[in-house]
Amino acid sequence: MYYIKKTMEIAGSHQLRLSYSSKCEQLHGHNWMITIFCKAKNLNADGMVVDFTEVKRRIHGYLDHGNFNELLPFNPTAENIARWVCEQIDSCYRVEVEESRNNVAIYEKDEEE
């Protein structure tokens, strides 16, 4: 099995819709650290699991300096963002989204997915 890991910093804002009162309901921003883990039994024709540049284009290129409420069709919690990122890359099996120091959400595909 081959594995790769790509970490990128993304500046972005969001405004959470919550069932309780919170300051996070106000529009605010983070410098998100997103780490993407991919794997493959076999390498592609170019000898890669997936091209790091393609991963950056799909995620960083789409989200960086954006309002996540406008870019994503769900309540943009770190947990929901982690799942969305994982769904954008076929070989991705795990994503870690750090919205601020010591606040990290992790999404990992079940083997059955």
Biopython code that builds the backbone (N, CA, C, O; Angstrom):
import numpy as np
from Bio.PDB.StructureBuilder import StructureBuilder

atoms = [
    (1, "MET", "N", (0.859, -1.182, 0.000)),
    (1, "MET", "CA", (0.000, 0.000, 0.000)),
    (1, "MET", "C", (0.901, 1.239, 0.000)),
    (1, "MET", "O", (1.909, 1.295, 0.705)),
    (2, "TYR", "N", (0.514, 2.220, -0.803)),
    (2, "TYR", "CA", (1.224, 3.495, -0.865)),
    (2, "TYR", "C", (0.380, 4.548, -0.143)),
    (2, "TYR", "O", (-0.848, 4.541, -0.231)),
    (3, "TYR", "N", (1.050, 5.443, 0.563)),
    (3, "TYR", "CA", (0.367, 6.497, 1.301)),
    (3, "TYR", "C", (1.013, 7.844, 0.996)),
    (3, "TYR", "O", (2.225, 7.935, 0.804)),
    (4, "ILE", "N", (0.189, 8.884, 0.955)),
    (4, "ILE", "CA", (0.699, 10.253, 0.892)),
    (4, "ILE", "C", (-0.062, 11.098, 1.898)),
    (4, "ILE", "O", (-1.167, 10.754, 2.319)),
    (5, "LYS", "N", (0.549, 12.203, 2.270)),
    (5, "LYS", "CA", (-0.072, 13.159, 3.185)),
    (5, "LYS", "C", (0.233, 14.548, 2.654)),
    (5, "LYS", "O", (1.379, 14.853, 2.324)),
    (6, "LYS", "N", (-0.782, 15.385, 2.572)),
    (6, "LYS", "CA", (-0.621, 16.771, 2.097)),
    (6, "LYS", "C", (-1.258, 17.690, 3.126)),
    (6, "LYS", "O", (-2.424, 17.524, 3.483)),
    (7, "THR", "N", (-0.484, 18.665, 3.603)),
    (7, "THR", "CA", (-0.994, 19.659, 4.549)),
    (7, "THR", "C", (-0.972, 21.018, 3.870)),
    (7, "THR", "O", (-0.003, 21.378, 3.202)),
    (8, "MET", "N", (-2.045, 21.760, 4.048)),
    (8, "MET", "CA", (-2.119, 23.094, 3.461)),
    (8, "MET", "C", (-2.812, 24.048, 4.423)),
    (8, "MET", "O", (-3.675, 23.647, 5.204)),
    (9, "GLU", "N", (-2.424, 25.300, 4.353)),
    (9, "GLU", "CA", (-3.060, 26.346, 5.155)),
    (9, "GLU", "C", (-4.036, 27.098, 4.272)),
    (9, "GLU", "O", (-3.702, 27.524, 3.166)),
    (10, "ILE", "N", (-5.247, 27.252, 4.781)),
    (10, "ILE", "CA", (-6.307, 27.913, 4.024)),
    (10, "ILE", "C", (-6.908, 29.011, 4.891)),
    (10, "ILE", "O", (-7.364, 28.750, 6.004)),
    (11, "ALA", "N", (-6.908, 30.229, 4.385)),
    (11, "ALA", "CA", (-7.567, 31.334, 5.067)),
    (11, "ALA", "C", (-9.024, 31.322, 4.629)),
    (11, "ALA", "O", (-9.320, 31.303, 3.434)),
    (12, "GLY", "N", (-9.920, 31.334, 5.587)),
    (12, "GLY", "CA", (-11.334, 31.324, 5.222)),
    (12, "GLY", "C", (-12.210, 31.709, 6.392)),
    (12, "GLY", "O", (-11.827, 31.583, 7.555)),
    (13, "SER", "N", (-13.396, 32.182, 6.054)),
    (13, "SER", "CA", (-14.350, 32.583, 7.087)),
    (13, "SER", "C", (-15.557, 31.658, 7.068)),
    (13, "SER", "O", (-15.843, 30.983, 6.079)),
    (14, "HIS", "N", (-16.258, 31.652, 8.206)),
    (14, "HIS", "CA", (-17.523, 30.926, 8.288)),
    (14, "HIS", "C", (-18.372, 31.516, 9.402)),
    (14, "HIS", "O", (-17.899, 32.281, 10.243)),
    (15, "GLN", "N", (-19.612, 31.140, 9.377)),
    (15, "GLN", "CA", (-20.585, 31.580, 10.366)),
    (15, "GLN", "C", (-21.430, 30.352, 10.654)),
    (15, "GLN", "O", (-22.139, 29.863, 9.775)),
    (16, "LEU", "N", (-21.359, 29.853, 11.876)),
    (16, "LEU", "CA", (-22.062, 28.611, 12.191)),
    (16, "LEU", "C", (-23.527, 28.862, 12.527)),
    (16, "LEU", "O", (-23.878, 29.876, 13.130)),
    (17, "ARG", "N", (-24.353, 27.937, 12.133)),
    (17, "ARG", "CA", (-25.771, 27.930, 12.496)),
    (17, "ARG", "C", (-25.921, 26.857, 13.557)),
    (17, "ARG", "O", (-25.810, 25.666, 13.269)),
    (18, "LEU", "N", (-26.178, 27.291, 14.803)),
    (18, "LEU", "CA", (-26.185, 26.358, 15.924)),
    (18, "LEU", "C", (-27.530, 26.337, 16.644)),
    (18, "LEU", "O", (-28.345, 27.245, 16.483)),
    (19, "SER", "N", (-27.754, 25.297, 17.436)),
    (19, "SER", "CA", (-29.002, 25.155, 18.191)),
    (19, "SER", "C", (-28.909, 25.857, 19.548)),
    (19, "SER", "O", (-29.834, 25.765, 20.356)),
    (20, "TYR", "N", (-27.814, 26.550, 19.800)),
    (20, "TYR", "CA", (-27.599, 27.275, 21.048)),
    (20, "TYR", "C", (-26.879, 28.583, 20.718)),
    (20, "TYR", "O", (-26.315, 28.735, 19.635)),
    (21, "SER", "N", (-26.903, 29.509, 21.650)),
    (21, "SER", "CA", (-26.265, 30.804, 21.438)),
    (21, "SER", "C", (-24.747, 30.662, 21.564)),
    (21, "SER", "O", (-24.244, 30.070, 22.519)),
    (22, "SER", "N", (-24.025, 31.217, 20.582)),
    (22, "SER", "CA", (-22.570, 31.119, 20.569)),
    (22, "SER", "C", (-21.987, 32.278, 19.771)),
    (22, "SER", "O", (-22.601, 32.754, 18.816)),
    (23, "LYS", "N", (-20.800, 32.728, 20.166)),
    (23, "LYS", "CA", (-20.136, 33.779, 19.404)),
    (23, "LYS", "C", (-19.756, 33.288, 18.006)),
    (23, "LYS", "O", (-19.494, 34.099, 17.118)),
    (24, "CYS", "N", (-19.724, 31.977, 17.805)),
    (24, "CYS", "CA", (-19.391, 31.417, 16.485)),
    (24, "CYS", "C", (-20.516, 31.602, 15.469)),
    (24, "CYS", "O", (-20.357, 31.282, 14.291)),
    (25, "GLU", "N", (-21.654, 32.118, 15.932)),
    (25, "GLU", "CA", (-22.732, 32.436, 15.005)),
    (25, "GLU", "C", (-22.438, 33.724, 14.236)),
    (25, "GLU", "O", (-23.101, 34.025, 13.243)),
    (26, "GLN", "N", (-21.448, 34.477, 14.696)),
    (26, "GLN", "CA", (-21.011, 35.677, 13.993)),
    (26, "GLN", "C", (-19.996, 35.271, 12.920)),
    (26, "GLN", "O", (-19.237, 34.321, 13.111)),
    (27, "LEU", "N", (-19.983, 35.982, 11.806)),
    (27, "LEU", "CA", (-18.999, 35.713, 10.764)),
    (27, "LEU", "C", (-17.604, 35.964, 11.333)),
    (27, "LEU", "O", (-17.335, 37.027, 11.893)),
    (28, "HIS", "N", (-16.723, 34.979, 11.185)),
    (28, "HIS", "CA", (-15.361, 35.076, 11.682)),
    (28, "HIS", "C", (-14.451, 34.205, 10.825)),
    (28, "HIS", "O", (-14.924, 33.365, 10.059)),
    (29, "GLY", "N", (-13.162, 34.407, 10.958)),
    (29, "GLY", "CA", (-12.231, 33.669, 10.110)),
    (29, "GLY", "C", (-11.199, 32.884, 10.899)),
    (29, "GLY", "O", (-10.994, 33.101, 12.094)),
    (30, "HIS", "N", (-10.558, 31.964, 10.189)),
    (30, "HIS", "CA", (-9.479, 31.146, 10.731)),
    (30, "HIS", "C", (-8.424, 30.979, 9.647)),
    (30, "HIS", "O", (-8.704, 31.148, 8.461)),
    (31, "ASN", "N", (-7.230, 30.650, 10.062)),
    (31, "ASN", "CA", (-6.221, 30.117, 9.158)),
    (31, "ASN", "C", (-6.247, 28.608, 9.398)),
    (31, "ASN", "O", (-5.551, 28.084, 10.267)),
    (32, "TRP", "N", (-7.052, 27.943, 8.619)),
    (32, "TRP", "CA", (-7.285, 26.508, 8.760)),
    (32, "TRP", "C", (-6.054, 25.733, 8.311)),
    (32, "TRP", "O", (-5.428, 26.089, 7.313)),
    (33, "MET", "N", (-5.706, 24.689, 9.031)),
    (33, "MET", "CA", (-4.678, 23.743, 8.604)),
    (33, "MET", "C", (-5.420, 22.454, 8.246)),
    (33, "MET", "O", (-6.043, 21.828, 9.104)),
    (34, "ILE", "N", (-5.347, 22.071, 6.992)),
    (34, "ILE", "CA", (-6.055, 20.881, 6.523)),
    (34, "ILE", "C", (-5.023, 19.866, 6.051)),
    (34, "ILE", "O", (-4.197, 20.157, 5.185)),
    (35, "THR", "N", (-5.082, 18.678, 6.630)),
    (35, "THR", "CA", (-4.174, 17.597, 6.261)),
    (35, "THR", "C", (-4.985, 16.479, 5.629)),
    (35, "THR", "O", (-5.956, 15.986, 6.204)),
    (36, "ILE", "N", (-4.568, 16.096, 4.443)),
    (36, "ILE", "CA", (-5.276, 15.095, 3.645)),
    (36, "ILE", "C", (-4.398, 13.858, 3.525)),
    (36, "ILE", "O", (-3.220, 13.950, 3.179)),
    (37, "PHE", "N", (-4.978, 12.711, 3.811)),
    (37, "PHE", "CA", (-4.278, 11.432, 3.723)),
    (37, "PHE", "C", (-4.900, 10.610, 2.602)),
    (37, "PHE", "O", (-6.117, 10.429, 2.564)),
    (38, "CYS", "N", (-4.071, 10.113, 1.692)),
    (38, "CYS", "CA", (-4.547, 9.297, 0.573)),
    (38, "CYS", "C", (-3.758, 7.996, 0.532)),
    (38, "CYS", "O", (-2.637, 7.912, 1.034)),
    (39, "LYS", "N", (-4.371, 6.978, -0.080)),
    (39, "LYS", "CA", (-3.673, 5.699, -0.222)),
    (39, "LYS", "C", (-4.118, 5.012, -1.499)),
    (39, "LYS", "O", (-5.189, 5.283, -2.043)),
    (40, "ALA", "N", (-3.252, 4.105, -1.964)),
    (40, "ALA", "CA", (-3.563, 3.324, -3.166)),
    (40, "ALA", "C", (-2.737, 2.044, -3.138)),
    (40, "ALA", "O", (-1.580, 2.045, -2.717)),
    (41, "LYS", "N", (-3.342, 0.963, -3.589)),
    (41, "LYS", "CA", (-2.613, -0.300, -3.716)),
    (41, "LYS", "C", (-1.637, -0.221, -4.882)),
    (41, "LYS", "O", (-0.546, -0.789, -4.841)),
    (42, "ASN", "N", (-2.050, 0.490, -5.914)),
    (42, "ASN", "CA", (-1.217, 0.641, -7.107)),
    (42, "ASN", "C", (-1.079, 2.112, -7.442)),
    (42, "ASN", "O", (-2.008, 2.894, -7.239)),
    (43, "LEU", "N", (0.071, 2.485, -7.952)),
    (43, "LEU", "CA", (0.295, 3.864, -8.364)),
    (43, "LEU", "C", (-0.346, 4.105, -9.726)),
    (43, "LEU", "O", (-0.527, 3.173, -10.509)),
    (44, "ASN", "N", (-0.687, 5.363, -10.002)),
    (44, "ASN", "CA", (-1.270, 5.691, -11.303)),
    (44, "ASN", "C", (-0.187, 5.640, -12.391)),
    (44, "ASN", "O", (0.966, 5.319, -12.101)),
    (45, "ALA", "N", (-0.544, 5.947, -13.608)),
    (45, "ALA", "CA", (0.383, 5.863, -14.744)),
    (45, "ALA", "C", (1.597, 6.772, -14.579)),
    (45, "ALA", "O", (2.637, 6.544, -15.198)),
    (46, "ASP", "N", (1.464, 7.811, -13.737)),
    (46, "ASP", "CA", (2.574, 8.729, -13.495)),
    (46, "ASP", "C", (3.417, 8.329, -12.289)),
    (46, "ASP", "O", (4.354, 9.040, -11.925)),
    (47, "GLY", "N", (3.091, 7.196, -11.665)),
    (47, "GLY", "CA", (3.842, 6.741, -10.507)),
    (47, "GLY", "C", (3.466, 7.421, -9.202)),
    (47, "GLY", "O", (4.289, 7.546, -8.295)),
    (48, "MET", "N", (2.192, 7.869, -9.113)),
    (48, "MET", "CA", (1.724, 8.592, -7.925)),
    (48, "MET", "C", (0.454, 7.967, -7.371)),
    (48, "MET", "O", (-0.286, 7.288, -8.083)),
    (49, "VAL", "N", (0.216, 8.207, -6.089)),
    (49, "VAL", "CA", (-1.094, 7.906, -5.507)),
    (49, "VAL", "C", (-2.077, 8.915, -6.084)),
    (49, "VAL", "O", (-3.115, 8.547, -6.633)),
    (50, "VAL", "N", (-1.739, 10.176, -5.953)),
    (50, "VAL", "CA", (-2.465, 11.303, -6.538)),
    (50, "VAL", "C", (-1.476, 12.463, -6.582)),
    (50, "VAL", "O", (-0.612, 12.574, -5.712)),
    (51, "ASP", "N", (-1.594, 13.311, -7.570)),
    (51, "ASP", "CA", (-0.684, 14.441, -7.715)),
    (51, "ASP", "C", (-0.960, 15.470, -6.613)),
    (51, "ASP", "O", (-2.097, 15.915, -6.452)),
    (52, "PHE", "N", (0.074, 15.849, -5.855)),
    (52, "PHE", "CA", (-0.081, 16.844, -4.796)),
    (52, "PHE", "C", (-0.658, 18.152, -5.335)),
    (52, "PHE", "O", (-1.444, 18.817, -4.659)),
    (53, "THR", "N", (-0.267, 18.514, -6.548)),
    (53, "THR", "CA", (-0.762, 19.749, -7.156)),
    (53, "THR", "C", (-2.263, 19.687, -7.396)),
    (53, "THR", "O", (-2.961, 20.686, -7.221)),
    (54, "GLU", "N", (-2.767, 18.525, -7.795)),
    (54, "GLU", "CA", (-4.203, 18.354, -8.013)),
    (54, "GLU", "C", (-4.972, 18.455, -6.696)),
    (54, "GLU", "O", (-6.050, 19.048, -6.647)),
    (55, "VAL", "N", (-4.424, 17.883, -5.645)),
    (55, "VAL", "CA", (-5.055, 17.977, -4.325)),
    (55, "VAL", "C", (-5.148, 19.451, -3.920)),
    (55, "VAL", "O", (-6.200, 19.911, -3.477)),
    (56, "LYS", "N", (-4.053, 20.184, -4.073)),
    (56, "LYS", "CA", (-4.049, 21.601, -3.706)),
    (56, "LYS", "C", (-5.040, 22.393, -4.553)),
    (56, "LYS", "O", (-5.746, 23.255, -4.031)),
    (57, "ARG", "N", (-5.098, 22.113, -5.836)),
    (57, "ARG", "CA", (-6.019, 22.833, -6.719)),
    (57, "ARG", "C", (-7.467, 22.630, -6.284)),
    (57, "ARG", "O", (-8.237, 23.588, -6.209)),
    (58, "ARG", "N", (-7.831, 21.395, -6.000)),
    (58, "ARG", "CA", (-9.226, 21.082, -5.651)),
    (58, "ARG", "C", (-9.666, 21.652, -4.311)),
    (58, "ARG", "O", (-10.815, 22.066, -4.155)),
    (59, "ILE", "N", (-8.767, 21.674, -3.358)),
    (59, "ILE", "CA", (-9.149, 22.104, -2.007)),
    (59, "ILE", "C", (-8.725, 23.546, -1.750)),
    (59, "ILE", "O", (-9.579, 24.409, -1.547)),
    (60, "HIS", "N", (-7.444, 23.815, -1.757)),
    (60, "HIS", "CA", (-6.934, 25.165, -1.509)),
    (60, "HIS", "C", (-7.454, 26.131, -2.571)),
    (60, "HIS", "O", (-7.901, 27.235, -2.257)),
    (61, "GLY", "N", (-7.390, 25.705, -3.823)),
    (61, "GLY", "CA", (-7.831, 26.561, -4.916)),
    (61, "GLY", "C", (-9.294, 26.950, -4.835)),
    (61, "GLY", "O", (-9.689, 28.014, -5.313)),
    (62, "TYR", "N", (-10.093, 26.094, -4.233)),
    (62, "TYR", "CA", (-11.532, 26.374, -4.116)),
    (62, "TYR", "C", (-11.865, 27.157, -2.848)),
    (62, "TYR", "O", (-12.679, 28.081, -2.892)),
    (63, "LEU", "N", (-11.251, 26.803, -1.723)),
    (63, "LEU", "CA", (-11.655, 27.376, -0.440)),
    (63, "LEU", "C", (-10.867, 28.617, -0.015)),
    (63, "LEU", "O", (-11.413, 29.466, 0.690)),
    (64, "ASP", "N", (-9.613, 28.746, -0.417)),
    (64, "ASP", "CA", (-8.745, 29.785, 0.150)),
    (64, "ASP", "C", (-9.307, 31.188, -0.033)),
    (64, "ASP", "O", (-9.713, 31.575, -1.129)),
    (65, "HIS", "N", (-9.322, 31.933, 1.050)),
    (65, "HIS", "CA", (-9.817, 33.309, 1.133)),
    (65, "HIS", "C", (-11.307, 33.419, 0.801)),
    (65, "HIS", "O", (-11.777, 34.463, 0.347)),
    (66, "GLY", "N", (-12.037, 32.334, 1.032)),
    (66, "GLY", "CA", (-13.464, 32.348, 0.751)),
    (66, "GLY", "C", (-14.312, 32.339, 2.007)),
    (66, "GLY", "O", (-13.830, 32.084, 3.111)),
    (67, "ASN", "N", (-15.584, 32.625, 1.807)),
    (67, "ASN", "CA", (-16.594, 32.491, 2.855)),
    (67, "ASN", "C", (-17.176, 31.089, 2.695)),
    (67, "ASN", "O", (-17.882, 30.820, 1.724)),
    (68, "PHE", "N", (-16.888, 30.201, 3.631)),
    (68, "PHE", "CA", (-17.308, 28.815, 3.502)),
    (68, "PHE", "C", (-18.823, 28.659, 3.470)),
    (68, "PHE", "O", (-19.328, 27.690, 2.904)),
    (69, "ASN", "N", (-19.556, 29.595, 4.066)),
    (69, "ASN", "CA", (-21.022, 29.537, 3.994)),
    (69, "ASN", "C", (-21.517, 29.716, 2.564)),
    (69, "ASN", "O", (-22.561, 29.178, 2.192)),
    (70, "GLU", "N", (-20.776, 30.463, 1.773)),
    (70, "GLU", "CA", (-21.150, 30.670, 0.373)),
    (70, "GLU", "C", (-20.626, 29.562, -0.533)),
    (70, "GLU", "O", (-21.220, 29.290, -1.576)),
    (71, "LEU", "N", (-19.522, 28.919, -0.151)),
    (71, "LEU", "CA", (-18.888, 27.908, -1.002)),
    (71, "LEU", "C", (-19.374, 26.483, -0.759)),
    (71, "LEU", "O", (-19.279, 25.635, -1.646)),
    (72, "LEU", "N", (-19.887, 26.218, 0.427)),
    (72, "LEU", "CA", (-20.246, 24.845, 0.797)),
    (72, "LEU", "C", (-21.736, 24.744, 1.108)),
    (72, "LEU", "O", (-22.302, 25.658, 1.707)),
    (73, "PRO", "N", (-22.380, 23.643, 0.710)),
    (73, "PRO", "CA", (-23.834, 23.511, 0.862)),
    (73, "PRO", "C", (-24.276, 22.914, 2.203)),
    (73, "PRO", "O", (-25.254, 22.169, 2.253)),
    (74, "PHE", "N", (-23.560, 23.236, 3.295)),
    (74, "PHE", "CA", (-23.891, 22.692, 4.610)),
    (74, "PHE", "C", (-23.364, 23.651, 5.675)),
    (74, "PHE", "O", (-22.621, 24.583, 5.369)),
    (75, "ASN", "N", (-23.753, 23.415, 6.918)),
    (75, "ASN", "CA", (-23.250, 24.189, 8.038)),
    (75, "ASN", "C", (-21.741, 23.915, 8.144)),
    (75, "ASN", "O", (-21.351, 22.787, 8.442)),
    (76, "PRO", "N", (-20.886, 24.920, 7.906)),
    (76, "PRO", "CA", (-19.457, 24.671, 7.764)),
    (76, "PRO", "C", (-18.700, 24.500, 9.090)),
    (76, "PRO", "O", (-17.807, 25.281, 9.417)),
    (77, "THR", "N", (-19.075, 23.473, 9.832)),
    (77, "THR", "CA", (-18.303, 23.100, 11.014)),
    (77, "THR", "C", (-17.022, 22.417, 10.547)),
    (77, "THR", "O", (-16.938, 21.971, 9.403)),
    (78, "ALA", "N", (-16.042, 22.335, 11.408)),
    (78, "ALA", "CA", (-14.790, 21.652, 11.054)),
    (78, "ALA", "C", (-15.067, 20.195, 10.685)),
    (78, "ALA", "O", (-14.441, 19.657, 9.772)),
    (79, "GLU", "N", (-15.994, 19.559, 11.384)),
    (79, "GLU", "CA", (-16.337, 18.163, 11.099)),
    (79, "GLU", "C", (-16.928, 18.002, 9.702)),
    (79, "GLU", "O", (-16.532, 17.107, 8.955)),
    (80, "ASN", "N", (-17.870, 18.866, 9.354)),
    (80, "ASN", "CA", (-18.477, 18.792, 8.020)),
    (80, "ASN", "C", (-17.472, 19.121, 6.917)),
    (80, "ASN", "O", (-17.505, 18.522, 5.842)),
    (81, "ILE", "N", (-16.587, 20.067, 7.186)),
    (81, "ILE", "CA", (-15.560, 20.415, 6.202)),
    (81, "ILE", "C", (-14.626, 19.232, 5.985)),
    (81, "ILE", "O", (-14.242, 18.948, 4.850)),
    (82, "ALA", "N", (-14.257, 18.544, 7.051)),
    (82, "ALA", "CA", (-13.363, 17.384, 6.927)),
    (82, "ALA", "C", (-13.976, 16.316, 6.022)),
    (82, "ALA", "O", (-13.286, 15.754, 5.171)),
    (83, "ARG", "N", (-15.253, 16.035, 6.197)),
    (83, "ARG", "CA", (-15.903, 15.028, 5.349)),
    (83, "ARG", "C", (-15.950, 15.501, 3.895)),
    (83, "ARG", "O", (-15.664, 14.728, 2.981)),
    (84, "TRP", "N", (-16.309, 16.766, 3.680)),
    (84, "TRP", "CA", (-16.388, 17.303, 2.325)),
    (84, "TRP", "C", (-15.033, 17.198, 1.620)),
    (84, "TRP", "O", (-14.968, 16.785, 0.462)),
    (85, "VAL", "N", (-13.958, 17.566, 2.309)),
    (85, "VAL", "CA", (-12.627, 17.487, 1.716)),
    (85, "VAL", "C", (-12.333, 16.056, 1.309)),
    (85, "VAL", "O", (-11.841, 15.816, 0.207)),
    (86, "CYS", "N", (-12.624, 15.106, 2.177)),
    (86, "CYS", "CA", (-12.359, 13.695, 1.881)),
    (86, "CYS", "C", (-13.109, 13.240, 0.628)),
    (86, "CYS", "O", (-12.586, 12.450, -0.158)),
    (87, "GLU", "N", (-14.309, 13.728, 0.446)),
    (87, "GLU", "CA", (-15.127, 13.342, -0.708)),
    (87, "GLU", "C", (-14.624, 13.936, -2.024)),
    (87, "GLU", "O", (-15.024, 13.476, -3.093)),
    (88, "GLN", "N", (-13.756, 14.946, -1.965)),
    (88, "GLN", "CA", (-13.267, 15.600, -3.182)),
    (88, "GLN", "C", (-12.117, 14.858, -3.854)),
    (88, "GLN", "O", (-11.832, 15.088, -5.029)),
    (89, "ILE", "N", (-11.455, 13.969, -3.114)),
    (89, "ILE", "CA", (-10.278, 13.260, -3.622)),
    (89, "ILE", "C", (-10.551, 11.765, -3.535)),
    (89, "ILE", "O", (-10.730, 11.228, -2.442)),
    (90, "ASP", "N", (-10.584, 11.092, -4.680)),
    (90, "ASP", "CA", (-10.956, 9.674, -4.714)),
    (90, "ASP", "C", (-10.144, 8.789, -3.779)),
    (90, "ASP", "O", (-10.710, 7.920, -3.115)),
    (91, "SER", "N", (-8.861, 8.984, -3.713)),
    (91, "SER", "CA", (-8.002, 8.103, -2.914)),
    (91, "SER", "C", (-7.878, 8.537, -1.452)),
    (91, "SER", "O", (-7.146, 7.918, -0.681)),
    (92, "CYS", "N", (-8.586, 9.591, -1.074)),
    (92, "CYS", "CA", (-8.515, 10.101, 0.297)),
    (92, "CYS", "C", (-9.277, 9.178, 1.244)),
    (92, "CYS", "O", (-10.374, 8.717, 0.929)),
    (93, "TYR", "N", (-8.683, 8.916, 2.403)),
    (93, "TYR", "CA", (-9.356, 8.091, 3.408)),
    (93, "TYR", "C", (-9.427, 8.777, 4.771)),
    (93, "TYR", "O", (-10.143, 8.311, 5.658)),
    (94, "ARG", "N", (-8.688, 9.886, 4.950)),
    (94, "ARG", "CA", (-8.670, 10.583, 6.239)),
    (94, "ARG", "C", (-8.352, 12.053, 6.013)),
    (94, "ARG", "O", (-7.520, 12.399, 5.175)),
    (95, "VAL", "N", (-9.029, 12.918, 6.776)),
    (95, "VAL", "CA", (-8.768, 14.357, 6.720)),
    (95, "VAL", "C", (-8.771, 14.899, 8.147)),
    (95, "VAL", "O", (-9.626, 14.550, 8.961)),
    (96, "GLU", "N", (-7.800, 15.756, 8.429)),
    (96, "GLU", "CA", (-7.750, 16.467, 9.699)),
    (96, "GLU", "C", (-7.909, 17.952, 9.407)),
    (96, "GLU", "O", (-7.192, 18.507, 8.575)),
    (97, "VAL", "N", (-8.846, 18.589, 10.088)),
    (97, "VAL", "CA", (-9.108, 20.017, 9.908)),
    (97, "VAL", "C", (-8.871, 20.711, 11.252)),
    (97, "VAL", "O", (-9.596, 20.489, 12.222)),
    (98, "GLU", "N", (-7.846, 21.548, 11.282)),
    (98, "GLU", "CA", (-7.541, 22.326, 12.484)),
    (98, "GLU", "C", (-7.996, 23.753, 12.227)),
    (98, "GLU", "O", (-7.423, 24.465, 11.402)),
    (99, "GLU", "N", (-9.047, 24.163, 12.955)),
    (99, "GLU", "CA", (-9.549, 25.519, 12.733)),
    (99, "GLU", "C", (-8.839, 26.520, 13.624)),
    (99, "GLU", "O", (-8.811, 27.711, 13.314)),
    (100, "SER", "N", (-8.275, 26.065, 14.707)),
    (100, "SER", "CA", (-7.437, 26.883, 15.571)),
    (100, "SER", "C", (-6.587, 25.932, 16.411)),
    (100, "SER", "O", (-6.878, 24.740, 16.507)),
    (101, "ARG", "N", (-5.557, 26.466, 17.003)),
    (101, "ARG", "CA", (-4.638, 25.622, 17.774)),
    (101, "ARG", "C", (-5.412, 24.780, 18.790)),
    (101, "ARG", "O", (-6.209, 25.299, 19.572)),
    (102, "ASN", "N", (-5.166, 23.500, 18.759)),
    (102, "ASN", "CA", (-5.764, 22.527, 19.677)),
    (102, "ASN", "C", (-7.241, 22.243, 19.422)),
    (102, "ASN", "O", (-7.882, 21.589, 20.245)),
    (103, "ASN", "N", (-7.793, 22.708, 18.321)),
    (103, "ASN", "CA", (-9.175, 22.386, 17.938)),
    (103, "ASN", "C", (-9.145, 21.716, 16.575)),
    (103, "ASN", "O", (-9.067, 22.382, 15.543)),
    (104, "VAL", "N", (-9.207, 20.396, 16.583)),
    (104, "VAL", "CA", (-9.040, 19.598, 15.371)),
    (104, "VAL", "C", (-10.216, 18.641, 15.215)),
    (104, "VAL", "O", (-10.605, 17.957, 16.162)),
    (105, "ALA", "N", (-10.769, 18.604, 14.020)),
    (105, "ALA", "CA", (-11.799, 17.617, 13.677)),
    (105, "ALA", "C", (-11.186, 16.634, 12.693)),
    (105, "ALA", "O", (-10.430, 17.023, 11.803)),
    (106, "ILE", "N", (-11.515, 15.364, 12.856)),
    (106, "ILE", "CA", (-10.966, 14.319, 11.993)),
    (106, "ILE", "C", (-12.118, 13.533, 11.386)),
    (106, "ILE", "O", (-13.054, 13.131, 12.078)),
    (107, "TYR", "N", (-12.030, 13.324, 10.083)),
    (107, "TYR", "CA", (-12.971, 12.439, 9.389)),
    (107, "TYR", "C", (-12.169, 11.321, 8.765)),
    (107, "TYR", "O", (-11.150, 11.557, 8.116)),
    (108, "GLU", "N", (-12.633, 10.106, 8.966)),
    (108, "GLU", "CA", (-11.981, 8.952, 8.360)),
    (108, "GLU", "C", (-13.053, 8.054, 7.779)),
    (108, "GLU", "O", (-14.016, 7.704, 8.461)),
    (109, "LYS", "N", (-12.887, 7.679, 6.514)),
    (109, "LYS", "CA", (-13.846, 6.797, 5.853)),
    (109, "LYS", "C", (-13.850, 5.439, 6.525)),
    (109, "LYS", "O", (-12.806, 4.929, 6.930)),
    (110, "ASP", "N", (-15.031, 4.860, 6.639)),
    (110, "ASP", "CA", (-15.127, 3.460, 7.063)),
    (110, "ASP", "C", (-14.637, 2.604, 5.909)),
    (110, "ASP", "O", (-14.738, 3.010, 4.751)),
    (111, "GLU", "N", (-14.119, 1.451, 6.201)),
    (111, "GLU", "CA", (-13.647, 0.550, 5.146)),
    (111, "GLU", "C", (-14.754, 0.200, 4.178)),
    (111, "GLU", "O", (-14.477, -0.090, 3.014)),
    (112, "GLU", "N", (-16.003, 0.217, 4.620)),
    (112, "GLU", "CA", (-17.133, -0.142, 3.767)),
    (112, "GLU", "C", (-17.527, 0.965, 2.797)),
    (112, "GLU", "O", (-18.237, 0.710, 1.824)),
    (113, "GLU", "N", (-17.075, 2.192, 3.049)),
    (113, "GLU", "CA", (-17.458, 3.324, 2.193)),
    (113, "GLU", "C", (-16.743, 3.267, 0.875)),
    (113, "GLU", "O", (-16.940, 4.137, 0.027)),
]
sb = StructureBuilder()
sb.init_structure("model")
sb.init_model(0)
sb.init_chain("A")
sb.init_seg("    ")
for serial, (resi, resn, name, xyz) in enumerate(atoms, 1):
    if name == "N":
        sb.init_residue(resn, " ", resi, " ")
    sb.init_atom(name, np.array(xyz, "f"), 0.0, 1.0, " ", f" {name:<3s}", serial, name[0])
structure = sb.get_structure()
